[in-house]
Amino acid sequence: MNIIFKIFFKMLSLPIVLILILLIAISKFVYSILEIIGIYLMMLFVFLGFVMMIVCKFDQSLGKEGWMAAIFLLVMGFIVSPYGLVAILEAIIDKLDDLKDSLIDF
């Protein structure tokens, strides 16, 4: 009786496993593209942030708004870096992969 339930639940979980396999494959592809784009965007935002800080240091007419823009650019550089959104996406992919493996192995 226990084996019948196990086979029944394995058959129910099969479509979910197939969907997870496709979702993980697509997510890994998007992750690899975002990682490369994120590095270049990070360098651009950090460079612009430092340039904005230097401009604000020598041009006092920009005031607080200039410093806020520089800080915003530096924060955006961190968010698009491999330690920001890309790391969050990698953690989600790992959790989905663990879920897929647990559904296959039960």
HELIX and SHEET records of a PDB file:
HELIX    1   1 ASN A    2  PHE A   58  1                                  57    
HELIX    2   2 GLY A   63  ILE A   79  1                                  17    
HELIX    3   3 LEU A   85  ASP A  105  1                                  21    
END                                                                             
